[in-house]
Amino acid sequence: MRIHKYISLTGYCSRRETDRLLKSSRISINGEIANKDSFVNESDTILIDGKEIPRKASAIYLAFNKPVGVTTTSNPEIAGNILEYINVSERVFAVGRLDKASQGLLLLTNDGELANRISQSDYGHEKEYEVTVDQPVTELFLQKMAQGVFILNALTKPAKTELVSKYVFRITLTQGLNRQIRRMCKTLGYEVEKLERIRIMNIHLHTLEAGEWRYLRDDEVSDLKKGLEI
């Protein structure tokens, strides 16, 4: 299998983190520096910074309410990383991303397969956001957001939209383009003032305060895996 998949399945880090390690020439296979095209066989010796990948701990699943200003990374060398808020002994990484100016629900885990399934837009997993904009939300605006907006040289997939109040609406996406909601709104003449993710599939933010985290309940993990067909 490819090196990205192998390391992801060990639970050591996400594929994005693996990219960073590969670019820094910190991963080796049988003594040779690995690259993004490297393949791994069962008998190979894979080292990171000259050390064996730690044995995978029991699966961990966390919900975290990311505050504005926090960077979605588990890299301790980057200021404002999510691990500054989360005190667990096992290594975990974020499932997907929220840009620094956005807030709300992030899932963290050491389960590489689950993380990859959620992150792949082809599966159509729902992620719901509550958005505050700089001018009144109209029915026409909601219709256009739902039907699709042309950004990044492509038309976004159909979405669900709902009016919350004069300046606030909710939108449920099944894809995750870079800064997608902000770009969609800007194309339609709106500026986002606040963007909060409130749900990922069956996992809801509910009353979790900014900067707080919790372990997912067993029933939440079970339903999440069923939805992912794991």
Beta strands, then each sheet from edge to edge (+ up, - down):
strand 1: 27-29
strand 2: 32-33
strand 3: 46-48
strand 4: 51-52
strand 5: 61-66
strand 6: 93-95
strand 7: 103-109
strand 8: 127-133
strand 9: 150-151
strand 10: 154-155
strand 11: 160-165
strand 12: 168-173
strand 13: 192-200
strand 14: 203-204
strand 15: 213-215
sheet 1: 2+ 1- 3+ 4-
sheet 2: 6+ 7- 5+ 15-
sheet 3: 6+ 7- 13- 8+ 12- 11+
sheet 4: 6+ 7- 13- 14+
sheet 5: 9+ 10-
end
